[in-house]
Amino acid sequence: MNRLIVMISGNGTNLQALLDAQAAGKLKAEVVLVVSNRQKAFGLERARQAGVETLYFPLKPYTSAGQTREMYDSDLAMRLLDYQPDLIVLAGWMHILSPAFLDCFPNKVINLHPALYGTFPGANAIERAYEAYQQGEIQHSGCMVHYVIPEVDAGEVIDQEVVPIQPEDTFEDFEKRMHHQEHLLIVRAVNKTFTVN
């Protein structure tokens, strides 16, 4: 069975989609570890409820000691190598990973991003897309899963899904539709990754 590590920073709804797919026999992998840089991330509780091992790995001790992000990334990579992951999924992980991490897992780190390729890289992509729609700049948005490279949200796309924005949509309506598609896409993209490799 393929070994999956999921990295989160928050609520973990996309992690839950993967755990549910695994429980239903619809995921070509087993989640062996959930990592968070935030101790109170509810995703850690989701992992515990599913019987999955967790790792809390904060950045602050490094910055407080005057150490670099590369040192943090390198140490985190060393911890994850012990789990021999076939794939690492960033599902709401709110740190940009440097080559100190990525070079340890070549072509094995993928990210879910709530925008289509080349649009709204970085944080708050759903809010920025909604604002762009309100201003008549776009007709729709979407979400994608892509391989992670040092440049933010610019790696090769594995799969993506267009998400429409309706004229009557509140932000909450659009956000809910986006999250629904993310939950479907992340499972599909993980399975596609293992089909290709």
MOMO-V415975 format. One record per residue. N is the residue number from 0. RES is the residue in one small letter. D_CENTER is the distance of its C-alpha to the mean C-alpha in whole Angstrom. Layout:
n=<N,N>
res=<RES,RES>
d_center=<D_CENTER,D_CENTER>
This chain:
n=<0,1,2,3,4,5,6,7,8,9,10,11,12,13,14,15,16,17,18,19,20,21,22,23,24,25,26,27,28,29,30,31,32,33,34,35,36,37,38,39,40,41,42,43,44,45,46,47,48,49,50,51,52,53,54,55,56,57,58,59,60,61,62,63,64,65,66,67,68,69,70,71,72,73,74,75,76,77,78,79,80,81,82,83,84,85,86,87,88,89,90,91,92,93,94,95,96,97,98,99,100,101,102,103,104,105,106,107,108,109,110,111,112,113,114,115,116,117,118,119,120,121,122,123,124,125,126,127,128,129,130,131,132,133,134,135,136,137,138,139,140,141,142,143,144,145,146,147,148,149,150,151,152,153,154,155,156,157,158,159,160,161,162,163,164,165,166,167,168,169,170,171,172,173,174,175,176,177,178,179,180,181,182,183,184,185,186,187,188,189,190,191,192,193,194,195,196>
res=<m,n,r,l,i,v,m,i,s,g,n,g,t,n,l,q,a,l,l,d,a,q,a,a,g,k,l,k,a,e,v,v,l,v,v,s,n,r,q,k,a,f,g,l,e,r,a,r,q,a,g,v,e,t,l,y,f,p,l,k,p,y,t,s,a,g,q,t,r,e,m,y,d,s,d,l,a,m,r,l,l,d,y,q,p,d,l,i,v,l,a,g,w,m,h,i,l,s,p,a,f,l,d,c,f,p,n,k,v,i,n,l,h,p,a,l,y,g,t,f,p,g,a,n,a,i,e,r,a,y,e,a,y,q,q,g,e,i,q,h,s,g,c,m,v,h,y,v,i,p,e,v,d,a,g,e,v,i,d,q,e,v,v,p,i,q,p,e,d,t,f,e,d,f,e,k,r,m,h,h,q,e,h,l,l,i,v,r,a,v,n,k,t,f,t,v,n>
d_center=<21,18,16,12,11,8,7,7,9,11,12,9,10,8,8,12,12,11,14,16,16,17,20,21,21,19,16,17,16,16,14,16,14,12,11,11,13,15,17,18,14,15,12,14,17,15,15,19,20,19,20,17,18,16,16,16,16,17,18,21,23,23,23,26,28,28,25,23,19,20,22,19,16,19,20,16,16,20,19,16,19,21,18,19,15,16,12,9,5,3,2,4,6,9,10,11,12,16,17,19,15,14,18,18,16,17,15,13,9,7,4,4,7,10,12,14,15,17,17,16,13,12,12,14,13,15,18,18,19,21,23,23,24,27,28,29,27,24,25,21,18,15,11,10,8,9,11,10,13,15,15,12,11,14,13,15,13,13,13,13,15,18,18,21,23,26,29,29,25,25,22,21,22,19,16,17,17,14,12,15,14,10,11,13,11,8,11,13,11,11,15,16,14,17,19,19,20>
